[in-house]
Amino acid sequence: MQKELRKKIILKRKNFLPTLIIIFILATLLFALVYFTQPSGILVILFFILLFALLLFTFSLIFGNSRQGFITSTVLVIFMVLKVLGVGNILNFILLFGLGIIAEIYARFKNKN
């Protein structure tokens, strides 16, 4: 009985060091992209991909839940894309924030059934 309980505890334990290393690498790549290159079409797409990955790992680590990290990073990156396109205002942010909350509630409701 004790061995099974110990195995469950070990499986639930999170290892944060690899995630921190990935976050550090992504932050370094993002900084290097911003600092050493000039903006162009393909680099803007690479910037948003790196930013999404960085936010995903960071918020997943903070929340302790990869689904919440995914929803939060998706909302923030979509809002930043809207800001680049010139239509990012407080109303769009509130709407995206509400959409993120609805997505989280739906995911929790779906997991219960």
C-alpha positions as CSV (number, residue, x, y, z in Angstrom):
1,M,0.0,0.0,0.0
2,Q,2.8,2.4,0.9
3,K,4.7,1.6,-2.4
4,E,1.6,2.4,-4.5
5,L,1.1,5.7,-2.6
6,R,4.8,6.6,-3.0
7,K,4.6,5.9,-6.8
8,K,1.5,8.2,-7.1
9,I,3.3,11.0,-5.2
10,I,6.4,10.6,-7.5
11,L,4.3,10.7,-10.6
12,K,2.4,13.9,-9.5
13,R,5.7,15.7,-8.6
14,K,6.6,18.3,-11.1
15,N,10.2,18.8,-12.3
16,F,10.6,22.5,-12.9
17,L,14.2,22.7,-13.9
18,P,13.7,21.6,-17.6
19,T,10.8,24.1,-17.9
20,L,12.9,26.9,-16.5
21,I,15.7,26.0,-18.9
22,I,13.3,26.1,-21.9
23,I,11.9,29.4,-20.7
24,F,15.4,30.9,-20.4
25,I,16.3,29.6,-23.9
26,L,13.1,31.0,-25.4
27,A,13.6,34.4,-23.7
28,T,17.1,34.6,-25.0
29,L,16.0,33.7,-28.5
30,L,13.2,36.3,-28.4
31,F,15.6,39.0,-27.0
32,A,18.2,38.1,-29.7
33,L,15.5,38.3,-32.4
34,V,14.3,41.7,-31.2
35,Y,17.8,43.2,-30.7
36,F,19.8,41.8,-33.6
37,T,17.3,41.8,-36.5
38,Q,15.1,44.4,-38.3
39,P,11.4,43.8,-38.6
40,S,10.3,42.1,-41.8
41,G,7.4,39.8,-42.8
42,I,8.7,36.4,-41.8
43,L,10.5,37.7,-38.7
44,V,7.3,39.1,-37.3
45,I,5.7,35.6,-37.6
46,L,8.7,34.1,-35.9
47,F,8.5,36.7,-33.1
48,F,4.9,35.8,-32.4
49,I,5.7,32.1,-32.4
50,L,8.5,32.6,-30.0
51,L,6.4,34.9,-27.8
52,F,3.6,32.3,-27.7
53,A,6.0,29.5,-26.7
54,L,7.6,31.7,-24.0
55,L,4.2,32.7,-22.6
56,L,2.9,29.2,-22.8
57,F,5.7,27.7,-20.7
58,T,5.8,30.6,-18.3
59,F,2.1,30.6,-17.6
60,S,1.9,26.8,-17.5
61,L,4.6,26.9,-14.8
62,I,2.9,29.7,-12.9
63,F,-0.6,28.2,-13.0
64,G,0.5,24.6,-12.7
65,N,-1.8,23.7,-15.5
66,S,-0.9,23.6,-19.1
67,R,-4.5,24.2,-20.3
68,Q,-4.7,27.5,-18.4
69,G,-1.3,28.5,-19.7
70,F,-2.4,27.7,-23.2
71,I,-5.6,29.8,-22.9
72,T,-3.8,32.7,-21.3
73,S,-0.9,32.8,-23.8
74,T,-3.3,32.5,-26.7
75,V,-5.4,35.4,-25.5
76,L,-2.4,37.6,-25.0
77,V,-0.8,36.8,-28.3
78,I,-4.0,37.4,-30.2
79,F,-4.4,40.7,-28.5
80,M,-0.8,41.6,-29.4
81,V,-1.5,40.7,-33.0
82,L,-4.5,42.9,-33.0
83,K,-2.4,45.7,-31.6
84,V,0.1,45.3,-34.5
85,L,-2.9,45.4,-36.9
86,G,-4.1,48.6,-35.2
87,V,-7.3,47.4,-33.8
88,G,-6.1,46.4,-30.3
89,N,-8.1,48.4,-27.8
90,I,-9.5,47.9,-24.3
91,L,-12.8,46.5,-25.7
92,N,-11.1,43.8,-27.7
93,F,-9.0,42.9,-24.7
94,I,-12.1,42.6,-22.6
95,L,-13.8,40.4,-25.2
96,L,-10.7,38.2,-25.5
97,F,-10.4,38.0,-21.8
98,G,-14.1,36.9,-21.6
99,L,-13.6,34.4,-24.3
100,G,-10.6,32.9,-22.4
101,I,-12.7,32.6,-19.2
102,I,-15.5,30.9,-21.2
103,A,-13.0,28.5,-22.7
104,E,-11.7,27.6,-19.3
105,I,-15.2,27.1,-17.9
106,Y,-16.1,24.9,-20.9
107,A,-13.0,22.8,-20.5
108,R,-13.7,22.3,-16.8
109,F,-17.3,21.4,-17.4
110,K,-16.3,19.0,-20.2
111,N,-13.8,17.2,-17.9
112,K,-16.4,16.6,-15.2
113,N,-18.6,14.7,-17.6
